[in-house]
Amino acid sequence: MKKSPWRMVVEALVAEDVERIFGLSGNPTHLVDDLARHSKIQNVLVRHEHSGVACAYAHARVTGKPAVCYGNPGPGITNLVTALLEATSGSLPVIALSNGVPTNTDGRGAFQELDSVPMMRPVTKWAARIVAPETTPWVMQRAFSIAKNGRPGAVFIDIPSDLALRETTMPNYQPSLPRHRSRPEKDALGAAAKLLAAAKKPLAICGSGAVSAGAFGQIHNLAEMLGMPVFTTPGGRGIFPESHDLALGQVGLYFTEAGRRYFDDADVVLAIGSRLEDFSTGSWRLWPRKARFIQIEIHPEAMAMNLRPDVALLGDAALALDDLAGALDGHSLPSKLAREKSVAASRHKMLKRVAQEVAKQAQPIRSCQVVGAINRIFGHNTVMVHENGGADLWTYYWPYYQVLDAGDCVPMAEQTAMGMGVIGAIAAKMALPEKNVICVCGDGAMQMAMMELATAAEHRCGVTWVVLNNRALGWPQYIQKLERQAEVATNFEVSPDFTKLARAQGCKGIKVTDPAKVDAALKAAVKANHREQPVLIDVHIAKHDYPPHFTDYHRKIWGYGKRVPKPKAKGKKGASRAV
């Protein structure tokens, strides 16, 4: 039987167990038609091509499986770029499909002509154009294999519109092989076990590689075996429940005093699936000076990218941790009781102080009160979808917000593309309908993505967005304040009524200006979500309200706020003179 490339694409998606696909219908109408006629795959219509990738990003993160999106030629393809860059940075297997201009018009300035593959190469693991219809099965199999193996990442496939409809005899589609998993060398495992067994103050730092490997149980097992505190990067958040007695939050920019105190005195650091970039290490200055370093990494090029390990364990994080635990069985481990008591005492002190802080009500409303209330009211079984900006920072800082259950976090990657969390929350809810899904964002991020509230309402996704509204672009304005600059181009002089916009798109809208009404708004959101109604809560917050370490980090690590304006020169009579 002869088939078109689009028909074969659909067969490939079915064979790869794809449950839904995200995109904006346009020129690839035949993909849409073939999806409807030849599959049960849910086709989720979004309002912008960028949104399709954002949804695929979140879907891949919470399921651990490749997620698929599609776009249109020309500007539709360029609209995919930013979010694909984020997906590759976040090591998430996302496959983007689009049709291109006909091959017989290449180079002639045809309608929506774009040399898409070279443009996509810097932001994906692999970008390819189908040049012959019969190669479609191979290209799709290759796309899934590349996206999910090694360090996962995004893939882009361009199907020229003339070839996309050309029916030909094709080989049957063979699903891609399961993810390849390799183990570290035994000698390296032995050396790592020796270091950990002798350590007095070991710690683990988990990055996104630990999450993509599904090493949840392995991290838990090793931490409890050694009485070893667990830290994460933003990408690794969710690998370990932050309510656990050995959880000490995040590193780098998101250190808290309890975590930093233990971290600075560590004698062995075990890093799992992290490149240890500048945000996570304070531009490589926040690192225990006397610590030996063990690195677990799946990708050879990421090994020793930023810090040279004493022991390098190249392989899958889950398998490496299993083997490392086995290697430790042959060692006599010193008592961990004193270490566990010390960590517990530090945690208790921090938790008590933070509980008192978030319980306080102030006018204007403080973000930490809102974040603490979310933790308390939404509780367990809640996926936090992070955003990027200034107002939402409190959700990153443990223990102001705690990821209570392993896996229940969708962070953005180091590209920090604003608006992706707002959109991605919809896909997270689709993938995990039994869980609460909440996204905390600033008003800047919401304005970049609020067209997708209608998508949530259309699909009855009971998501809650909490907009921490300071009527400004919080992070750049914060830098202006530190640097004693005027607040130029950072205030929104006209700010939308988010609650009215939410209601206009089929969502419930709640405005909160009174700190005493924060709890009631969140409880109303939980009830509405259980009725499959999305909710937007617009909370008017104080400006320039940031965690203490955030300010400290910017001053000490990045040098902000040290510039002192030059005094105005004076003339003979004391009159000011222009400089």
N, C-alpha and C positions, 0 to 999 in steps of 0.2 A: 504493500500500500504506500502510495506516494503521500508525502507530508510536507507542509511548509515549515520553515524555521520556527515561526511562532507556535505552531502546533507542537513541534518537538520541544520547545522551551516549556510549554505547559506539561508535557509528559515528564520532562526532567524534574519539574517542581513537585509533581505528584510522587515520583519515585523517591525524591529526597525528603518526603514527609513534610513538606511545607504546608502549614495550616492556613496562613493568611499572607496577603501581599498588600503593600501600601503604595499608593500612587495617585497621580492626577491624569485622568484620561485626556487624550488629545489625539495626536497622530498614531500612537500605537493602538488603534481601535481593534485591530485584529488580535492582539494579545488579550484585550478585554473580552472580545467575543469568544476566543478559544478557551479562556478561563471559565466562562459561564457555560459553554457547551460541553466541555470535556473534562471538567474537574469539579470538586466540591470545595475548592480553595476559596476562602473568603477574600473578596476584593474590597479593600477599605479605601474609599474615596476621600482624599484629603484636599485641602484648599490651596496647597502650594507644593511644588516638587520637593523643596527643602524639608517640608513636613514629613513626606514619605520616608526620607532617610532618617529623620529624627525618631520616627516611630520604629523603624527597623532597628535602630541603635538600641533603644530601650528593650525591644522584644528579644534581641539577641542577648542582652545582658541578663535578663531575668530567666530565660530559658536555657542559655548555654548552647543554643543551636543557631546555625546560619539563618538570617532573616533577609527577606527580599523586598525590594522596592523598584519602582519604575518611574521614568520621566519622559519628556517629549524632546524633539530635536531642538538644536540651537539654544535659545535662552532656557529652555526646560532642562537641558543638560548642564548649563552653567549654574543653574539653581541647585544642582545636586552637590556641587564641589565642596562648599563649606562643611556640610554635615558629613560627607565622606571623609574629609580630612579629620574630623573629630572621631569618627569610627575607627580609622586606622590608628590614630594616636591612642585611643582607648582599647586597642587590641580586641576589637569586636568583629565577628564574621558577618559582614553586610554585603549583599550582592545587589548591585544596581543595574537595571536594564533600560535601554533606550534604543529607539530606532534613529538612524541617521539619514542623511540625504542619499538619493540614488547614486550608485557607483558610477553611472554613465554621465553624471554631472559634476563629478569631483573637479575642483579647481576652477569652476566656471561662475562662481558667485551665485549659486542657486539659492532658492528660498531656504533660510535657516541653515545654510551650510556652516559647518564647524569641524575643524580637525580635532575631534574630541579625544582621541586616544593619547596623543602627546600631552594634552592639557590634564588628563586624569592621572598620568603616571606618577607625578610627585605626591598625590594625595591618596593613592591606593597601593595595595600589594601587587595588583596585576590589572592591566587595562588592555582590552583586546577588541578587535573588530572582526566580525564574521565576514570572510571574503569568498566563501563558497557555501551554499546551503547545506551540503552534506557534512560539513564539519561541525554543525550545530551540536550534536550529541557530545563530541569530544570537548568543545569549548565549555559547555555547561558543566560537564563532569569536572573539568579542570578548574572552573570557577569555584565550585563547592570545595574541592580539595585544597586549593590555595587559601581560600578564605578561612578555613577552620584549622589548618595545620601549622606547626611551628608557632610563631607568634601570630595569632589570628589578626585579621584586618579586612579592609574593604576591597571589593573587586568591581570593576565596571565592564560591561559588555555592550558594544554598539552593534546593532543589526541594521544594515542599510535597507531602506524601505523597499527597494526593488527586489532585493534578495529575500527579504522577509516573507514575501508572498509567493515565491517561486517553489512550486511543489516538485519534489524529487524523491527518489528512493533513498532512504537513510537506514543506517544500522540501528538496531534496537538500543534504547538507552540503558546503560549499565550504571546503577547508582555508584556514587563515589565511595571509596573505601572508608571505614571508620577512621577517626582521628588517629594518626600515628603517635605512639607514646614511647619514648626512649627513657632508659635508666642511666644514672651516673655510674662512673667507674668505681669498682670496689675499693681501690686504694684511696680514692678521694673521699668516699663515704667513711672509711676507717679514720682518716685524718680529721674529718669533721666531727665524728662521734667522740674522738679523743679530746678535742677542744671543748665540746659541750659538756662532756662528763666532768672535766676539770674546772669548769667555769663556776665562779662564785656569784656573778650577776649577769647571766645571759639574758638576751631579749630577742624577739622575732619582729621583723618588719615585713608585712605582707602587702604586696602590690596587686595590680590587676591580673598579673599572671597566675597568682594563686587562685583567684576567682575563676578565670577561664579554664583552669585545670580541674576545677571542682574539688579543690583540696580542703573542703570544709571540715570533714571528720579527721583528716590527718593533722591539720593545725591544732585542733582541739586535743587530740590524743597526745601530741608531742608537748604541747604547753603544759598539760597536766602531769605528764611523765616527769618533766624537769622542774615544775613549778616556775615556768618561764613566762614573764609578761609578754603580751602581744600588742604591738603597735601596727597601724596601717598607714599607707598613703591614702589620699582620697580615692584612687582607683581600686584599692584593696578593701575599702570599707564594706562591711557585710560578710567578710570571710569568717568572722568570729563575733559571737554575740557580745555587745558592749556592756551588757549587764553582768557578764562573767567576772569573777573576782580577779582574774588575771588580765583583764582588758584595761589598757591605759591610754586609749584614744589614738590620735594621729600624730604624725611627726612633722617637723619643719614649720611651715606657716601656721599649722593648726595645733602646735604643742599647747598643753596646759601645764600648770605648775607641777602637778603630781607626776605627769609623764616625763617632763624635762628633768626633774630631780633624779629619777631612776636612770634615765637615758644617759645622762652625762657621766655616770659612774660605772656604766656597763663594761664588762671585760670581754664579752663575746657578743657579736651581732650576727644574727642569722637573717639574711634578706632573701625573701622568696618572691620571685616574679616581679621585680621592680628594677627599673633602670636607675633609680635614685637620682632623679633630676633635681634642678635647683630649688623648686618649691618644697620638695621633701627633705632637703638637706640644708636649707638656708644658704643657697649658692655654694654648697659643699663646705660650709664653715661649721654647721651644727652636726658634729660627729664626735662620739666619745674618743678622746685622744689615745687612750691606752687599750682600746678594744681590738681583739682579733676579729677578722671578718670572714664569714662564710656566705657565699652567694649561690643560690639556686636559680637557674635561668634556662629557659627552653631554647633561646636563640643565641647562637655563638657570638653574633655581632653585638648583642646587648651585654654579654659578659665583660666585666671590667670597663664598661663604657665610661663611667664616671669615677668609680673608686675601685682600686685593685684589691681583690679578695686574697686572703691567705689560703683559702681552699675554695676551689671552683667546682660546683656540682652541676654539670650540664645534663639537663633532662627534664622530663615532665615533673611538675611540682608535686603532684599527688604521689606518683611513684617514688620520687626522690625522698619525700618525707616518710613514706612507708619503709623504704630501705634504711633511712637514717634511724628510725625508731628501732628497727631490727638490729642495726649495728650497735646501738646503745645498750641493747639487752646483754651484751657481752662485757659491759663495764659495771663496776661498782659505783653507783651514783651516790654522792654525798646527800645528807639530809637537806630537803628542800623546805622544811617547816619554817625556819627563820626567814627565808626569802619570801615565802607566801604571806607570813604575818606582816612583814614590812610593807609589801605591796598592798595588802588589805588595809593596813592602817592609813597609808597614803591615800588610797581610794576613798576610804570612809571619810577622811577629813575633807577631801575635795567634794564628795557628794553632799555632805552636810552643808558646806558653804554655798554650793550652787543651789541646793534646794531652798535655802533661805533667800537667795538672791532672786530666783524665779518666782517666788511666792509674793514678792513685793509688787505693789501696784503703784504706778506713777502716771502722771499726765504731763506731756504726751506719753503714749504707751511705749514701753521698752520691748524690743524684739525678743530678749531672753525670756520675758514673761510668756510671750506667745508660744515660743518654741517649747518651753517647759510644759505648758498646758497641752500642747499637741501630744507630747510623749505620754502624759498622764491620761488623757481622754481617749486617744486613739489606741494606745497601748500596744500589746503584742499583735502579731499578724498584720503588721503595717509596713508597706513599702514606702520609703522616703525617696522621692525623685528630686535630686539636687538641681539647682539652677546656678547661674553664674552672675555675680554682681556683688554689691556691698551689703545690701539689706539682709540677704539670706545667709550671711556668714555664720550666724549663731547656730544654724543647723549642722554645720561642719564641726563645731567645737563640742567634743565630748567633755563633760557629761550633760551640757545644756540640752542637747538632743542625743539620745542613745539609740543606736540600731539594736533593738532588743532580740531579734532573731536572725540567725545566719541567713545570708542571701537577700535580706530585705532592704537593699539599697541600690539605687541607680545613680551613680555619680557621673559627671561629665569628665572628659579627659583634659589634658593640659592646654588644649586649644581654647577652652572655655567659651564656646560659641553660645551667646545668649539666646534664650528662647527655646533651646532644644529640650530642656527639662519640662517646660510647660507642655510641649507637644508630646514628648515621650511618655508622660504619665498616662496618656490615653492608651497607648500600646501596652504599657505595663499592666493596666487593668484588664485589657482584653486577654492577655496571656495568663493572668492570675486573678480570675474573677472572684475567687474565694477570699482574697486579701483586701484590706483597706489600702488605698493608694492615695498619697498626698504629695503635693509639690509646693514647696515654699519658695517664693520668688519675689524679686523687687518689681516695682512698677515699670522700670525700664524693660526688663525681660518680658513682662506680660504684654507690653505694647508691641513687642516684636512678634508675638505669636498668638494673640488673642483671637485671630480669625478661626483657629481650630477648636474653640469652645463649642461651636456648632457641630463639629465632628463628634465630640464626646456625647452631646445630646442626641445626635442622630443614632448613635450606636448604644445608647443607654449605658454609658460608662460612668459608674458612680465614683468619680474622682473628686477630690477637694483640692482646690488651689487656694493657698493663703498668700495674698499679696501684701507684703510689708511695704507700705506706701509712704515714702518720704518725699515724693514729688521731685525727685532728682535722680541723676545717675550717681549712685552713692559712692562707688569706688573712686572714680576720677575726682569727684568733689572732695572726698576724704584726702586725696593726695594734694589737692589745692589748699586745703586747710593746713595740712602738715607743712607745706612749702610756703605758707603765708601768701598765697596767691588769691586774686579775686575769683569769686565763684562765677566764672564765665562759661557759658555753653554747657552747664551741667544741671541747672534748674529747669524743670518743666513749668513754664509760665502758664500754660494751659494744660491741665491734667484731666483726663477723661473720667467720667463716672463709671468705674468698672462694674458696679452692681447693675446699672441699667444696661450696659453692654452685655453682661452675662445673661440677664433676663431676656434680652432681645434675641439671644441665640439658644434659648431653650434651657438655660441653666438657672439654678437658684442663686440669687445674689444677696449677700449680707454685708452691710457696712458697719464697722466697729470703730468708734472714736472714744469710748469709755472703757478703761481697763477692767472695770467690774463686769463687763459684758463679753469678755473674751471667751470664757468657759461656755457660756450659753450658746454663742455662735458656733463653736466647735462641736458641741453636742448636737445642735440642729443639723450640722453638716453630716455627722455620722448617721443620723436617722435618714436624711435624704439620700445619702449614698446607698444605704441598704434598700431603698426603694428604686435604685438604679438611676438616680438623678444626680448629675454633676453639680458641684457647688463652688462658687467663688466667694471668698471672704476678703473684703477690702479693709485691712487694718491700718489706720493712720498712726504712724510711729514717729518717735523722736528722730531728729537728724543727728548725724555724727555719733551714733551709739554703737560702739564696736567693742569686741572682747579685748581685755587688757593686753594679751600677748600679741594681738594683731598690730597694735600701735608700737609695741616694743620691737617687734620684728622689723617693721618698716624703718624705724629709727636706727637700730643697731646693725641690722644685716644689710639693708639696702640704702641706708644713709639719708633717708628722707627727713625733712624737718631740721636739718643742720645748717641750712643756708640762712644767713642773717642778712636782711636787706641793708644796703649801704646807707649810712646816714647822709642826709642832704647837706651838701656843702654850703657854707655861709659866706656872704660878702663882708665887707668892712663894717657895715652897720648891723650885721646879724640877719640881713635879709636872705631868704632862700635863693639859691642859684641852681638853675637846671643842670642836671648832669647828663 
